[in-house]
Amino acid sequence: MRTPFTMDSAGFLALLDALERRFNEVTAASSLSFAGIDGDLYPVAQPARAGEEDCADRGESADFAQSAGAEDSAQPEPAAPCPGARCDSELRSPASTPLSCDFHGRTGAFHDETFDPQLVELASSAFGSTCWASLMCVASLGLDAALVECARQFLTHTSIIVRQKGLAVWLYDLINDATMAMLLGQTSPRMPVTIRPMSQVQISRWLHGSGVKRFGSQQQRAADRAEYGNQAHRLAAYCMLRWGAPTASSAQIATMLLTNPGIGMCMLREDPNVRAQGACTDTRYRRVVEYLRSLHAQADLDYARALKIGDVPWLSPDGHAAVTIAADRRYLYDANRLVHAYRALWDRATADPAQLLMAVEETRTLPEEPLWENPVYLRDLADSLMGSVLSDDLTMGFQQRDRERFDRGVRTLEHMGDQVRAMNVLMLPIMAIDECEPDWNAVAARGYKARTTQWRAFCDRCDDLATVVLAQLQGQGEGFHVRAAATLLKQSLPEYCELALPLFEQEIERLAAREQDAADASAGVCGHEREGGAVHVDMAA
């Protein structure tokens, strides 16, 4: 069965046009500065740290290694930031701007005039927390005419494709380009220079140099290609949540793009315009989607039986909001059963979930294991509870029978369960992001390699929490989980809080009404007793 969907290309284009106008205004007002681009730049990087030289690939020439080592051993100039994180005081990530707003006493990191605030908001609204949003803002500084032209060409190309063929075609083409770069082991010329933090010298080498070494060391290039794929799928998931319809299809496709990118990419092919471009017509992936749906239906029936016999965690109504208590109980039930199921299967041979799904896709061979012994369902459930990256310790630790890694994953899941038990699922993303977000000022004082690692890990965590929201908050009103997940992919906690606050306000109003009803009922009973007592006295007299 296909998953029909539509995308609001007109709405995306309206935002893109506003972004393009603002970008042209900002770049026209900024003077292009090339001071130091030729190599006489003021200190370029932080003091050298052992093992953190980013550009000195051991297999490269001595001249290149020497120049790269020099860049990573001095004080940094404004550098291209990694999306989704707060960067140096001179130049911060545009995609992190919403997250850097004051929240829970956190001091905002974006209070200077490095970037145009309107441009930042438009870029992050159009492209979420990705390197394409960073590209718009970094290019707007006018550090290099070639970088400005790169950003302008990207906007123009995007506008043309979306106008002529639709938003789904543009997203599919972007993912396909990233996928081909991975398969061929070659850096795509379409990959933005803002794929990771860089100094001005590194940016200039990337834009004006020749040969593959201008893209960094061999290790960097491989990591960048993988990140390019991650961000292409993240952007597609964000756009699907922001401009896709209907809600159920948008949520399902976005979830697949975040947890099973190959299937998610196939689901984008359901768009007629994508098929018209010559995309593969193989629809066997639908068998996988249908099979996963059947597993979810089985799990719902299992939970209904558990509710009937009372075999689910009990939560006090006084300590949990009525709007989330059902989701909280389901989360805790599933988390407990998942760990128990993995431990029960530890000493038994189990199949690889990916191979089982491949058999479903190619030969319609369905696993015969019961639900809680089915590796496919257990992996899918772990993704819904923790996200695909955060659940790796649990699932891969089990698959490899690595006790240490598995126990680490169990501790992580138990910690998330404790947070749900203490608060609720709705607050889980807020607590988890607040807990895992590093001190960006301390990160900025480290080398580029350490910064890249921290920023990419933080982006992955936000993606994981968006996945959890899509899976766990489906009962909080029409489209709530879709809008909430989009704010997390955008890494905008203030927007997430604005969505969540009305639910708590409704809960407060409900509790106040209940207390008032109880007070009125109590007053009525007391009045009746007083009246009855007076009549009794009169009759006795």
C-alpha positions as CSV (number, residue, x, y, z in Angstrom):
1,M,0.0,0.0,0.0
2,R,1.5,3.3,-1.0
3,T,1.8,6.3,1.3
4,P,0.1,9.2,-0.5
5,F,1.3,12.7,0.4
6,T,1.5,16.2,-0.9
7,M,3.9,19.1,-0.2
8,D,3.1,22.8,-0.1
9,S,5.7,23.9,-2.6
10,A,4.0,27.4,-2.9
11,G,4.4,27.9,0.9
12,F,8.1,26.9,0.7
13,L,8.7,29.2,-2.3
14,A,7.2,32.2,-0.5
15,L,9.6,31.7,2.3
16,L,12.5,31.1,-0.1
17,D,11.7,34.3,-2.0
18,A,11.7,36.3,1.3
19,L,15.1,34.7,2.2
20,E,16.6,35.5,-1.2
21,R,15.5,39.1,-1.0
22,R,16.9,39.5,2.5
23,F,20.1,37.8,1.5
24,N,20.6,40.2,-1.4
25,E,19.9,43.2,0.8
26,V,22.4,42.0,3.4
27,T,25.2,41.2,1.0
28,A,24.7,44.4,-0.9
29,A,25.1,46.4,2.3
30,S,28.2,44.4,3.5
31,S,31.6,45.3,2.0
32,L,33.6,42.3,0.8
33,S,36.8,41.9,2.8
34,F,39.6,39.8,1.6
35,A,42.2,40.7,4.3
36,G,44.3,37.8,5.1
37,I,42.7,35.4,2.7
38,D,46.0,35.1,0.8
39,G,47.6,33.4,3.8
40,D,48.7,36.4,5.9
41,L,45.7,36.1,8.1
42,Y,45.9,36.9,11.7
43,P,45.9,33.8,14.0
44,V,43.6,31.3,12.5
45,A,43.1,28.5,15.1
46,Q,43.4,27.5,18.7
47,P,46.6,26.3,20.3
48,A,47.6,22.9,18.9
49,R,46.4,19.9,20.9
50,A,47.8,16.4,20.5
51,G,45.8,14.4,18.0
52,E,43.5,17.3,17.0
53,E,45.1,18.5,13.8
54,D,42.3,18.5,11.3
55,C,43.9,18.9,7.9
56,A,47.2,17.1,8.2
57,D,46.4,13.8,6.6
58,R,49.5,11.6,6.9
59,G,49.2,10.5,3.3
60,E,49.3,14.0,1.9
61,S,52.2,16.1,0.8
62,A,54.5,17.7,3.4
63,D,53.6,21.2,2.2
64,F,49.9,20.7,2.6
65,A,50.3,19.1,6.0
66,Q,52.5,21.9,7.2
67,S,50.0,24.6,6.1
68,A,47.1,22.7,7.6
69,G,48.9,22.2,10.9
70,A,49.7,25.9,11.0
71,E,46.0,26.7,10.6
72,D,45.0,24.4,13.5
73,S,47.6,25.7,15.9
74,A,46.7,29.4,16.2
75,Q,43.9,31.6,17.5
76,P,40.8,31.2,15.3
77,E,39.4,33.8,13.0
78,P,35.7,33.8,12.1
79,A,35.0,30.3,11.0
80,A,32.2,28.5,9.2
81,P,30.2,26.9,11.9
82,C,28.7,23.5,12.1
83,P,24.9,23.8,12.0
84,G,22.9,23.5,15.1
85,A,25.5,24.7,17.6
86,R,26.7,27.9,19.2
87,C,30.1,28.7,17.7
88,D,32.9,31.2,18.3
89,S,32.1,34.6,19.7
90,E,33.2,36.1,16.4
91,L,30.9,33.9,14.3
92,R,28.1,31.7,15.6
93,S,26.0,29.1,13.9
94,P,22.9,30.5,12.4
95,A,21.0,27.3,13.0
96,S,21.7,27.5,16.7
97,T,20.2,31.0,17.0
98,P,16.7,29.9,18.2
99,L,18.3,27.6,20.7
100,S,20.6,30.3,22.1
101,C,17.6,32.3,23.3
102,D,17.4,32.7,27.1
103,F,15.8,29.5,28.4
104,H,15.7,28.2,32.0
105,G,18.2,30.9,33.0
106,R,20.5,30.1,30.1
107,T,22.4,33.1,28.8
108,G,21.7,33.6,25.2
109,A,24.8,33.3,23.0
110,F,23.5,35.2,20.0
111,H,23.3,38.8,21.1
112,D,25.9,40.4,18.9
113,E,25.4,41.7,15.3
114,T,27.5,39.1,13.5
115,F,24.5,37.9,11.5
116,D,21.4,39.8,10.4
117,P,18.6,38.5,12.7
118,Q,16.0,38.5,10.0
119,L,18.2,36.5,7.7
120,V,18.9,34.0,10.5
121,E,15.3,33.4,11.1
122,L,14.4,33.1,7.4
123,A,17.3,30.7,6.8
124,S,16.5,28.4,9.7
125,S,12.8,28.5,8.9
126,A,13.5,27.4,5.4
127,F,16.3,24.8,5.9
128,G,16.0,23.9,9.6
129,S,19.2,23.3,11.5
130,T,21.4,22.3,8.6
131,C,24.5,23.4,6.8
132,W,22.4,25.2,4.1
133,A,21.0,27.6,6.8
134,S,24.6,28.2,7.9
135,L,25.7,28.8,4.3
136,M,23.2,31.6,3.9
137,C,24.4,33.4,7.1
138,V,28.1,32.8,6.7
139,A,28.0,33.9,3.1
140,S,26.1,37.1,4.1
141,L,29.2,38.3,6.0
142,G,30.9,39.0,2.6
143,L,34.2,37.2,3.6
144,D,34.6,35.9,0.1
145,A,32.8,36.7,-3.2
146,A,32.9,33.1,-4.2
147,L,31.1,32.1,-1.1
148,V,28.4,34.7,-1.7
149,E,28.0,33.4,-5.2
150,C,27.8,29.8,-4.0
151,A,24.9,30.7,-1.6
152,R,23.2,32.8,-4.3
153,Q,23.4,29.9,-6.9
154,F,22.0,27.5,-4.3
155,L,19.0,29.7,-3.7
156,T,18.5,30.2,-7.4
157,H,18.8,26.5,-8.2
158,T,16.5,25.6,-5.4
159,S,13.9,28.1,-6.5
160,I,14.0,26.9,-10.1
161,I,13.6,23.2,-9.3
162,V,10.8,23.7,-6.8
163,R,8.9,26.0,-9.1
164,Q,9.2,23.6,-12.1
165,K,9.0,20.2,-10.4
166,G,8.0,20.6,-6.8
167,L,9.5,20.4,-3.4
168,A,9.7,16.6,-3.2
169,V,11.8,16.5,-6.4
170,W,14.3,19.0,-5.0
171,L,14.6,17.0,-1.7
172,Y,14.9,13.7,-3.5
173,D,17.6,15.1,-5.8
174,L,19.5,16.4,-2.8
175,I,19.4,13.1,-1.0
176,N,20.3,11.3,-4.2
177,D,23.4,13.5,-4.6
178,A,24.5,12.8,-1.0
179,T,23.9,9.1,-1.5
180,M,25.9,8.9,-4.7
181,A,28.8,10.8,-3.0
182,M,28.9,8.1,-0.3
183,L,28.7,5.2,-2.8
184,L,31.4,6.7,-5.1
185,G,33.6,7.9,-2.3
186,Q,33.8,11.3,-3.9
187,T,33.0,14.7,-2.4
188,S,30.1,16.3,-4.2
189,P,30.6,19.8,-5.5
190,R,27.1,20.6,-4.2
191,M,28.1,19.9,-0.6
192,P,28.3,23.3,1.3
193,V,31.5,24.5,2.7
194,T,29.7,25.0,6.0
195,I,29.5,21.2,6.5
196,R,31.9,21.7,9.5
197,P,33.7,24.5,11.3
198,M,36.6,26.0,9.3
199,S,38.9,29.0,9.4
200,Q,38.9,31.6,6.7
201,V,42.0,30.0,5.1
202,Q,40.3,26.6,5.0
203,I,37.2,28.2,3.4
204,S,39.4,29.9,0.8
205,R,41.2,26.7,0.0
206,W,37.9,24.8,-0.4
207,L,36.5,27.5,-2.7
208,H,39.6,28.4,-4.7
209,G,41.9,25.4,-4.5
210,S,42.1,22.4,-6.8
211,G,42.3,18.7,-6.2
212,V,40.6,16.6,-3.5
213,K,42.9,17.8,-0.8
214,R,41.2,21.2,-0.7
215,F,38.3,19.4,0.9
216,G,40.5,18.3,3.8
217,S,42.2,15.1,4.9
218,Q,41.0,11.7,3.7
219,Q,39.4,11.1,7.1
220,Q,37.7,14.5,7.0
221,R,36.3,13.9,3.5
222,A,34.8,10.6,4.5
223,A,33.2,12.1,7.6
224,D,31.9,15.0,5.7
225,R,30.3,12.8,3.1
226,A,28.5,10.9,5.8
227,E,27.4,14.1,7.5
228,Y,26.2,15.4,4.1
229,G,23.9,12.4,3.9
230,N,22.7,12.9,7.5
231,Q,21.9,16.6,6.9
232,A,20.2,15.9,3.5
233,H,17.8,13.4,5.3
234,R,17.4,15.8,8.2
235,L,16.4,18.6,5.8
236,A,14.0,16.3,4.0
237,A,12.4,15.3,7.3
238,Y,12.1,18.9,8.4
239,C,10.5,19.9,5.1
240,M,8.1,17.0,5.3
241,L,7.0,18.0,8.7
242,R,6.8,21.7,7.8
243,W,5.1,21.5,4.4
244,G,3.9,17.9,4.0
245,A,0.3,16.7,4.2
246,P,-1.6,14.8,5.5
247,T,-0.3,14.7,9.0
248,A,-0.1,10.9,9.4
249,S,1.9,10.5,6.1
250,S,4.2,13.4,6.9
251,A,5.0,11.9,10.3
252,Q,5.6,8.5,9.0
253,I,7.9,9.6,6.2
254,A,9.8,11.9,8.4
255,T,10.3,9.2,11.0
256,M,11.6,6.8,8.3
257,L,14.0,9.5,7.0
258,L,15.4,9.8,10.5
259,T,15.6,6.2,11.5
260,N,15.7,4.2,8.2
261,P,16.9,6.7,5.6
262,G,16.8,4.2,2.7
263,I,13.1,3.5,3.2
264,G,12.5,7.2,3.8
265,M,14.1,8.0,0.4
266,C,11.9,5.4,-1.3
267,M,8.8,6.8,0.3
268,L,9.6,10.2,-1.3
269,R,9.3,8.4,-4.7
270,E,5.6,8.2,-4.1
271,D,5.4,11.8,-5.3
272,P,4.3,11.7,-9.0
273,N,6.8,14.4,-10.0
274,V,9.7,12.4,-8.5
275,R,8.6,9.4,-10.5
276,A,8.4,11.6,-13.6
277,Q,12.0,12.4,-13.3
278,G,13.0,8.8,-13.9
279,A,13.3,7.6,-10.3
280,C,13.4,3.9,-9.6
281,T,9.9,2.4,-9.9
282,D,10.6,-0.5,-7.5
283,T,7.9,-0.5,-4.9
284,R,8.9,-3.6,-2.9
285,Y,9.9,-1.3,0.0
286,R,6.1,-1.0,0.6
287,R,6.2,-4.5,2.1
288,V,8.6,-3.3,4.8
289,V,6.4,-0.3,5.6
290,E,3.3,-2.5,5.8
291,Y,5.1,-5.0,7.9
292,L,6.2,-2.4,10.4
293,R,2.6,-1.1,10.6
294,S,1.4,-4.6,11.4
295,L,4.0,-4.8,14.2
296,H,2.8,-1.5,15.6
297,A,-0.8,-2.8,15.6
298,Q,0.3,-6.0,17.4
299,A,2.1,-3.9,20.0
300,D,-1.1,-1.8,20.6
301,L,-3.1,-4.9,21.1
302,D,-0.5,-6.3,23.5
303,Y,-0.6,-3.0,25.5
304,A,-4.4,-3.1,25.6
305,R,-4.3,-6.6,27.1
306,A,-1.7,-5.4,29.6
307,L,-3.9,-2.5,30.6
308,K,-6.9,-4.8,31.1
309,I,-5.0,-7.0,33.6
310,G,-3.2,-4.1,35.2
311,D,0.3,-5.1,34.1
312,V,1.5,-1.5,33.4
313,P,3.3,1.0,35.5
314,W,1.0,3.0,37.8
315,L,1.5,6.8,37.9
316,S,-0.2,9.0,40.4
317,P,-2.7,11.4,38.7
318,D,-1.6,14.0,41.2
319,G,1.9,13.9,40.0
320,H,1.3,13.6,36.2
321,A,-0.8,15.8,33.9
322,A,-3.9,14.2,32.5
323,V,-2.8,15.2,29.0
324,T,0.3,13.0,29.1
325,I,-0.3,10.3,31.7
326,A,-1.4,7.8,29.1
327,A,1.7,8.5,27.0
328,D,3.9,8.3,30.1
329,R,2.6,4.9,31.1
330,R,3.0,3.5,27.6
331,Y,6.6,4.9,27.4
332,L,7.6,3.3,30.7
333,Y,5.8,0.0,29.8
334,D,7.6,-0.3,26.5
335,A,11.0,0.7,27.9
336,N,10.7,-2.0,30.7
337,R,9.5,-4.7,28.3
338,L,12.2,-3.8,25.8
339,V,15.1,-4.3,28.2
340,H,13.5,-7.5,29.6
341,A,13.1,-8.9,26.1
342,Y,16.7,-8.2,25.1
343,R,17.9,-9.8,28.3
344,A,15.7,-12.9,27.8
345,L,17.2,-13.3,24.3
346,W,20.8,-12.7,25.3
347,D,21.9,-16.3,25.2
348,R,19.9,-17.2,22.1
349,A,20.9,-16.8,18.5
350,T,18.9,-14.0,16.8
351,A,18.9,-12.7,13.3
352,D,20.1,-9.3,12.1
353,P,17.0,-6.9,11.9
354,A,18.3,-5.5,8.6
355,Q,18.5,-8.9,7.0
356,L,15.0,-9.8,8.2
357,L,13.6,-6.6,6.7
358,M,15.6,-7.3,3.5
359,A,13.9,-10.7,3.3
360,V,10.5,-9.1,3.9
361,E,11.2,-6.7,1.0
362,E,12.6,-9.1,-1.5
363,T,10.7,-12.4,-0.8
364,R,7.8,-11.4,1.5
365,T,9.3,-13.7,4.1
366,L,7.8,-12.6,7.4
367,P,9.7,-13.4,10.7
368,E,7.9,-16.0,12.7
369,E,9.1,-14.9,16.1
370,P,6.5,-13.6,18.6
371,L,6.4,-9.9,19.0
372,W,8.7,-9.6,22.0
373,E,11.2,-12.0,20.4
374,N,11.2,-10.3,17.1
375,P,14.5,-8.4,16.5
376,V,12.8,-6.1,13.9
377,Y,10.2,-4.9,16.4
378,L,12.7,-4.5,19.2
379,R,14.9,-2.4,17.1
380,D,12.0,-0.3,15.9
381,L,10.8,0.2,19.5
382,A,14.2,1.2,20.6
383,D,14.3,3.9,17.9
384,S,10.9,5.2,19.0
385,L,11.9,5.4,22.7
386,M,15.4,6.8,22.2
387,G,16.1,7.8,18.6
388,S,18.2,5.9,16.1
389,V,21.6,7.3,17.2
390,L,21.0,7.2,21.0
391,S,19.7,3.6,20.8
392,D,22.8,2.3,19.1
393,D,24.4,1.2,22.3
394,L,21.4,-0.8,23.3
395,T,20.6,-2.4,20.0
396,M,24.1,-2.9,18.6
397,G,25.3,-3.9,22.1
398,F,22.7,-6.7,22.0
399,Q,23.4,-7.6,18.4
400,Q,27.1,-7.9,19.0
401,R,26.6,-9.4,22.5
402,D,28.8,-6.6,23.8
403,R,27.8,-6.5,27.5
404,E,29.5,-3.3,28.3
405,R,27.9,-1.4,25.4
406,F,24.5,-3.0,26.1
407,D,24.6,-2.0,29.7
408,R,25.5,1.5,28.8
409,G,22.4,1.6,26.5
410,V,20.2,0.2,29.3
411,R,21.4,2.9,31.6
412,T,20.6,5.6,29.1
413,L,17.1,4.2,28.5
414,E,16.5,3.9,32.3
415,H,17.7,7.5,32.7
416,M,15.2,8.7,30.1
417,G,12.5,6.6,31.8
418,D,13.3,8.3,35.2
419,Q,12.9,11.6,33.5
420,V,9.5,10.6,32.2
421,R,8.5,9.2,35.6
422,A,9.6,12.4,37.3
423,M,7.9,14.7,34.8
424,N,6.4,13.5,31.6
425,V,7.1,12.6,27.9
426,L,6.2,16.2,26.9
427,M,9.1,17.5,29.0
428,L,11.5,14.8,28.0
429,P,13.0,16.8,25.0
430,I,13.5,19.9,27.1
431,M,15.2,18.0,29.9
432,A,17.3,15.9,27.6
433,I,18.5,18.8,25.5
434,D,19.2,21.0,28.5
435,E,21.2,18.1,30.0
436,C,23.3,17.2,27.0
437,E,24.0,20.6,25.5
438,P,27.7,21.3,26.0
439,D,29.2,24.5,27.2
440,W,29.7,26.2,23.8
441,N,32.2,28.7,25.1
442,A,34.4,25.8,26.3
443,V,33.8,24.0,23.0
444,A,34.9,27.1,21.0
445,A,38.2,27.2,22.9
446,R,39.1,23.7,21.5
447,G,40.4,22.7,18.1
448,Y,38.2,22.3,15.0
449,K,38.1,18.5,15.3
450,A,36.7,18.6,18.8
451,R,34.2,21.3,17.8
452,T,33.0,19.3,14.9
453,T,32.5,16.2,17.1
454,Q,30.6,18.1,19.7
455,W,28.3,19.9,17.3
456,R,27.5,16.9,15.2
457,A,26.7,14.9,18.3
458,F,24.4,17.6,19.6
459,C,22.6,17.7,16.2
460,D,22.1,13.9,16.4
461,R,20.6,14.2,19.8
462,C,18.1,16.8,18.7
463,D,17.2,14.4,15.8
464,D,16.7,11.6,18.2
465,L,14.4,13.6,20.4
466,A,12.4,14.6,17.3
467,T,12.0,10.9,16.6
468,V,10.8,10.3,20.1
469,V,8.2,13.1,19.9
470,L,6.9,11.7,16.6
471,A,6.4,8.3,18.1
472,Q,5.2,9.1,21.6
473,L,3.1,12.3,21.4
474,Q,0.6,11.4,18.7
475,G,-2.3,11.8,21.0
476,Q,-1.8,15.4,22.0
477,G,-4.0,17.0,19.4
478,E,-4.1,17.1,15.6
479,G,-0.7,17.6,14.2
480,F,0.9,18.5,17.6
481,H,3.6,15.9,17.3
482,V,4.5,17.0,13.8
483,R,4.8,20.6,14.7
484,A,6.8,19.8,17.9
485,A,9.2,17.5,16.0
486,A,9.8,20.2,13.4
487,T,10.9,22.7,16.2
488,L,13.4,20.1,17.5
489,L,14.8,19.5,14.0
490,K,15.1,23.3,13.8
491,Q,16.7,23.1,17.3
492,S,14.4,25.8,18.7
493,L,13.4,25.0,22.2
494,P,11.5,28.3,22.7
495,E,9.2,27.3,19.9
496,Y,8.8,23.8,21.3
497,C,7.9,25.4,24.7
498,E,5.4,27.7,23.0
499,L,3.7,24.6,21.6
500,A,3.7,22.7,24.9
501,L,2.6,25.5,27.1
502,P,-1.0,25.6,26.0
503,L,-1.4,21.9,26.9
504,F,-0.2,22.7,30.4
505,E,-2.5,25.7,30.6
506,Q,-5.4,23.5,29.7
507,E,-4.3,21.1,32.4
508,I,-4.1,24.0,35.0
509,E,-7.6,25.2,33.9
510,R,-9.0,21.7,34.2
511,L,-7.5,21.2,37.7
512,A,-8.8,24.6,38.8
513,A,-12.3,23.8,37.5
514,R,-12.2,20.5,39.3
515,E,-11.1,22.1,42.6
516,Q,-13.9,24.7,42.1
517,D,-16.5,22.0,41.6
518,A,-15.3,20.2,44.7
519,A,-15.5,23.4,46.7
520,D,-19.0,24.1,45.4
521,A,-20.1,20.6,46.1
522,S,-18.6,20.8,49.6
523,A,-20.3,24.2,50.3
524,G,-23.6,22.7,49.0
525,V,-23.4,19.7,51.4
526,C,-22.5,21.9,54.3
527,G,-25.5,24.2,53.6
528,H,-27.8,21.3,53.3
529,E,-26.6,19.9,56.6
530,R,-27.1,23.3,58.3
531,E,-30.6,23.6,56.8
532,G,-31.5,20.0,57.8
533,G,-30.3,20.7,61.4
534,A,-32.5,23.8,61.7
535,V,-35.6,21.9,60.6
536,H,-34.9,19.1,63.0
537,V,-34.6,21.6,65.9
538,D,-37.9,23.3,64.9
539,M,-39.8,20.0,64.8
540,A,-38.4,19.0,68.2
541,A,-39.6,22.2,69.7
